[in-house]
Structure formats: C-alpha cells, structure tokens
Amino acid sequence: MIEIKTPAEIESMRRASRVVAEVLAQLKPLVKPGVTTAELDKFAEKRVRELGAVPAFLGYRGYPATLCVSINEEIVHGIPSPKRVVREGDIVSLDMGAVCGGFYGDAAVTVAAGEISGQARRLMEVTSGSLEAALSKVRAGARLGDVSRAVQEYAEGNGMSVVREFTGHGIGRHLHEEPSIPNFGKPGTGPVLKPGMTLAIEPMLCLGRADVIVKNDGWTAVSADGSLAAHYEHTVAVTEDGCDVLSRA
C-alpha cells in the first residue's frame, strides 16, 4: 500500500530532508584528493546529530555507517573505510538519510575530486539531468511509469545505461516504503500519483554496461565491466501540479 502523508507529516520529512541536503552540501568541498571515506563518514554523522537528527543508514539492516560513499565504478552502498583514499580524478557518490520526528529524508549526489575526465563530467551531468527529467513528470494524476520512463529516455538518449537492479522507493515513516520506483519503464503504466505521496527518486547510470556485481562485503555494488557510475537522488512530495522537492539544498 502506498501511504498518503498529511501536511504535518510532510513538514517532518522536509526537516529530515533539509538536514540531509545541508550535510551533503557541507561534504562536497571535503571531497578532494587525500581524504579517506571514513573521514567523510565521521563528519556526516557528527553534523547530522548536531542538526538534531539521527543517521538513517547507520545500523539499517546491519549497514555500519552514516554515509554510503561509492567511488568510480562503485554504483551504490560503498562502505566508508580509513583505508579508502579519494584520489585525483575520482568521482564520488555520497548517499545519506536522516530521521527527524520519526520521519525520513534521503538524498544523493556525485562529486568530482579535483580534475576529472570529460567522460566522467558528462556522466555526472546526464545522471543529474535524468533526475530533473523524472521530477518534471511528478504530479497528481501522472503514472509512476511516466517518471521511470523519463529517466530511461534521458539517460539512453544521452548514451548512458540505466542500472536496473536498484530502484528508488517510497519513503516516510520508514526509509523504504511502497512503491518501488525503477529507472526504466513504460509511460502510462503503474500506480497513479496522488497528492501526499512521498518518493525517493534516484537514477543510477553507467558509462558502459549496466550489469551489476555485489562485492564480498555484501553491500558495495559495482559495474560489472568496471565502467564509471554516478548516482543522484531527491526526496519529493507529490502535489496537485507538480512535486515539492523536500531535499533541495
């Protein structure tokens, strides 16, 4: 069942989402050659708690950190480590959630470490653009398939491949709720969007093939062919004439 949130509940989600947005914004300038992913995670946890929220990922299904930090061919769920050092030319995806007043916010962004290749920059631009294309389709009366298809058309139209093993999701009292939101699909299909639905929309694209392998840690998903991947995400509320992006910085 897809839950409809009240205006008060959406405001609680906005508070959580704004914590996520603020912390991600503060993390961006810290993503530079020489920093470890554990240092980024430590900063994120400290700031989330200082802002009056609780890290959403820490302990979730056994996940050991506040941040997911995924570098280059890592698509999602990279576990921070003091041994993993960011290097010049890396692209680093930061995915984070927070809880305020019993409600969740979730967002992700991909950041360049120093000077990156033109291909990497293009991948980041297309992935971000595919998220904006999806958001443009969110409104009461639209179908979920319209949103999914918008990601696919934008990504594939710009020469990128869409990861299919991982999806966006409903969000609210729980980090993951109904519905599942694939980044591919057919327009005019799927549930009808209604005001008060809250969604975490998160395109994950690759430069090469979109096949995925999960590493031995049980979490880190990488592109099977080693190609670069990027990830962007926003938490949104469906409105009558569009969407309210709760996690916009």
C-alpha positions in Angstrom: 0.0 0.0 0.0 1.2 3.5 -0.9 0.8 5.7 2.1 -0.5 9.3 1.8 1.2 11.8 4.1 -0.6 14.6 5.9 0.8 18.2 5.5 2.3 17.9 9.0 4.0 14.7 8.2 5.4 16.1 5.0 6.8 19.0 7.1 8.6 16.5 9.3 10.0 14.8 6.2 11.1 18.3 5.0 13.1 18.8 8.2 14.8 15.5 7.8 15.5 16.1 4.1 16.9 19.5 4.8 19.3 18.0 7.3 20.4 15.6 4.5 20.7 18.5 2.0 22.7 20.6 4.4 25.2 17.9 5.3 25.7 16.8 1.7 26.4 20.5 0.8 29.0 20.7 3.5 30.5 17.4 2.4 31.1 18.5 -1.2 34.1 20.7 -0.6 35.6 18.0 1.6 35.7 15.5 -1.3 39.2 16.1 -2.5 42.3 14.0 -3.1 43.8 12.6 0.1 40.6 12.4 2.2 39.5 9.0 3.4 35.9 7.8 3.0 35.9 7.2 6.8 36.7 10.8 7.4 33.7 11.9 5.3 31.5 9.5 7.2 32.7 10.7 10.6 31.9 14.3 9.5 28.5 13.4 8.2 27.5 11.6 11.4 28.7 14.5 13.6 26.8 17.1 11.6 23.6 15.1 11.4 23.5 14.7 15.1 24.4 18.4 15.7 21.4 19.3 13.5 19.1 17.4 15.7 18.6 14.4 13.5 19.6 10.7 13.6 21.5 9.0 10.8 19.1 6.8 8.9 21.6 4.3 7.4 23.7 3.6 10.5 22.6 0.1 11.6 20.0 -0.3 8.9 19.9 -4.0 8.0 23.4 -4.1 9.6 24.9 -1.3 7.5 27.9 0.1 9.5 28.0 3.8 8.6 26.1 7.1 8.2 27.1 7.6 4.6 27.3 5.4 1.5 30.5 6.5 -0.3 30.8 5.0 -3.8 33.8 5.8 -6.0 34.2 5.5 -9.7 32.8 2.0 -10.8 31.0 1.6 -7.4 27.3 2.3 -8.1 25.8 2.3 -4.6 26.3 1.2 -1.0 30.1 1.7 -0.8 31.1 1.3 2.9 33.4 4.0 4.2 36.9 2.9 5.3 40.0 4.5 6.7 41.9 2.6 4.1 39.9 4.0 1.1 41.6 7.3 0.0 40.0 9.6 -2.6 42.3 10.3 -5.5 42.6 13.0 -8.1 40.1 12.4 -10.9 37.7 10.2 -8.9 34.0 10.7 -9.0 32.5 10.1 -5.5 28.8 9.4 -4.9 27.5 10.4 -1.5 24.2 8.9 -0.4 22.7 9.7 3.0 19.5 9.6 5.0 18.3 11.2 8.3 15.4 10.8 10.7 13.6 13.7 12.4 10.5 13.3 14.5 10.0 9.7 13.2 10.2 10.6 9.5 12.9 10.1 7.0 14.7 12.1 4.3 17.1 10.6 1.7 19.3 12.1 -1.0 22.4 11.5 -3.0 24.9 13.5 -5.1 28.0 12.7 -7.1 31.1 14.9 -6.6 34.3 15.4 -8.6 37.6 15.0 -6.8 39.9 17.5 -8.4 40.1 17.5 -12.2 38.1 14.7 -13.8 37.8 13.4 -17.3 35.4 14.8 -19.8 33.6 11.4 -19.9 33.2 11.5 -16.1 31.8 15.0 -16.2 29.4 14.1 -18.9 28.2 11.1 -16.9 27.5 13.3 -13.9 25.7 15.8 -16.0 23.5 13.2 -17.6 22.7 11.5 -14.4 21.7 14.8 -12.7 19.7 15.7 -15.8 17.9 12.4 -15.7 16.8 13.1 -12.2 15.4 16.5 -13.2 13.6 14.9 -16.1 12.0 12.5 -13.7 11.0 15.3 -11.3 9.3 17.1 -14.2 6.9 14.2 -14.6 5.8 14.0 -10.9 2.4 15.4 -10.4 -1.1 14.2 -9.3 -2.7 12.1 -12.0 0.5 11.0 -13.6 1.6 7.4 -13.6 4.7 6.1 -11.9 5.8 4.7 -15.2 5.9 8.2 -16.6 8.6 9.1 -14.0 10.6 5.9 -14.6 10.5 6.3 -18.4 11.7 9.9 -18.1 14.9 8.7 -16.5 15.4 6.0 -19.1 14.7 8.2 -22.1 17.0 11.0 -20.9 19.8 8.6 -20.0 19.8 6.4 -23.0 19.2 9.4 -25.3 22.5 10.7 -24.0 24.4 7.5 -24.4 24.3 6.2 -20.8 23.0 3.0 -19.5 20.5 2.6 -16.6 21.1 0.4 -13.7 18.1 -1.9 -13.2 19.0 -3.9 -10.1 18.4 -0.9 -7.8 15.4 1.4 -7.7 14.0 4.4 -6.0 11.3 3.9 -3.4 8.6 5.4 -1.3 9.7 7.0 1.9 8.1 8.4 5.1 7.9 6.6 8.5 10.3 4.1 7.0 13.3 4.5 4.9 11.9 2.2 2.2 8.2 2.1 1.6 6.0 1.3 -1.4 6.2 1.9 -4.3 9.4 0.7 -5.9 10.5 3.2 -8.5 12.5 1.7 -11.4 14.6 4.0 -13.5 13.1 2.4 -16.7 9.6 1.7 -17.7 6.6 2.4 -19.9 4.6 5.7 -19.7 1.0 5.4 -18.7 1.6 2.3 -16.5 2.0 1.8 -12.8 0.2 3.4 -9.9 -1.5 6.8 -10.3 0.4 9.5 -8.3 -1.7 11.3 -5.7 -1.1 14.4 -3.6 0.7 13.5 -0.4 2.6 10.6 -1.8 6.3 10.9 -0.9 9.0 9.4 -3.1 12.8 9.0 -3.2 13.7 9.1 -6.9 17.3 8.1 -7.6 18.8 7.5 -11.0 22.0 5.4 -11.2 23.7 5.4 -14.5 26.9 3.9 -16.0 29.2 4.9 -18.9 29.3 1.3 -20.0 27.0 -1.6 -19.5 24.6 -1.5 -16.5 25.3 -5.1 -15.3 26.0 -5.1 -11.5 28.2 -7.2 -9.2 27.9 -7.0 -5.4 31.3 -7.3 -3.7 32.2 -9.7 -0.9 31.3 -7.2 1.7 27.6 -7.8 0.8 26.9 -4.2 0.2 29.1 -2.5 -2.4 27.6 -2.7 -5.9 29.9 -2.1 -8.8 29.5 -2.1 -12.6 30.4 -5.5 -13.9 32.6 -4.0 -16.7 34.4 -1.6 -14.4 32.8 1.5 -16.1 32.2 4.7 -14.2 28.8 5.1 -12.4 27.0 8.1 -10.9 24.0 8.5 -8.6 21.7 11.4 -7.7 18.6 11.3 -5.5 15.9 13.6 -4.1 13.1 13.1 -1.7 9.9 14.6 -3.0 6.2 15.0 -2.2 3.6 14.8 -4.9 1.4 17.9 -5.3 -1.6 18.7 -7.5 0.5 20.5 -10.1 4.0 19.0 -9.7 6.3 18.0 -6.9 7.7 19.6 -3.8 11.4 18.7 -3.6 12.0 18.3 0.1 15.7 17.6 -0.1 16.7 20.6 -2.4 19.6 22.4 -0.8 
